[in-house]
Amino acid sequence: MNYLYDFYQSLLTTKQRQYMELYFLDDWSLGEIAEEFEVSRQAVYDNIKRTESMLEEYEGKLTLFSKFEERSILMKKLKTAIEKDATKESILIIVDSLERLD
């Protein structure tokens, strides 16, 4: 969830960002967040669950995080191939795979 938040936080409302940051990044309890915003624990819980669903939906449609993971794996392969003096053809295959991600 933290990675999805990193990628899609700008699509969230201020209140959604605040709740998510306090809950996931600062490790606040639902009760602490509820007290801070003067709402019920249930309201905080519902907001966080709804926001999690939104983040998963954004990833399902935009796939930014998946592409990031694939790109990281391919970059490691490319680095290894260069360090091991791989053939030009094998390096170009990796580069082609990187280009197809976008």
ChimeraX attribute file (.defattr): number of C-alpha atoms within 10 A of each C-alpha:
attribute: neighborCount
match mode: 1-to-1
recipient: residues
	/A:1	11
	/A:2	13
	/A:3	10
	/A:4	18
	/A:5	20
	/A:6	11
	/A:7	17
	/A:8	18
	/A:9	18
	/A:10	10
	/A:11	13
	/A:12	15
	/A:13	10
	/A:14	11
	/A:15	11
	/A:16	17
	/A:17	17
	/A:18	13
	/A:19	22
	/A:20	26
	/A:21	16
	/A:22	15
	/A:23	18
	/A:24	14
	/A:25	10
	/A:26	10
	/A:27	11
	/A:28	15
	/A:29	15
	/A:30	19
	/A:31	16
	/A:32	15
	/A:33	21
	/A:34	18
	/A:35	13
	/A:36	9
	/A:37	13
	/A:38	10
	/A:39	12
	/A:40	14
	/A:41	16
	/A:42	12
	/A:43	13
	/A:44	23
	/A:45	18
	/A:46	12
	/A:47	16
	/A:48	19
	/A:49	13
	/A:50	13
	/A:51	20
	/A:52	18
	/A:53	12
	/A:54	16
	/A:55	21
	/A:56	17
	/A:57	12
	/A:58	17
	/A:59	16
	/A:60	12
	/A:61	8
	/A:62	12
	/A:63	14
	/A:64	15
	/A:65	18
	/A:66	14
	/A:67	14
	/A:68	13
	/A:69	11
	/A:70	13
	/A:71	17
	/A:72	13
	/A:73	12
	/A:74	16
	/A:75	15
	/A:76	11
	/A:77	15
	/A:78	20
	/A:79	12
	/A:80	13
	/A:81	16
	/A:82	14
	/A:83	9
	/A:84	9
	/A:85	10
	/A:86	12
	/A:87	10
	/A:88	10
	/A:89	9
	/A:90	13
	/A:91	18
	/A:92	12
	/A:93	12
	/A:94	15
	/A:95	15
	/A:96	11
	/A:97	14
	/A:98	18
	/A:99	10
	/A:100	7
	/A:101	11
	/A:102	8
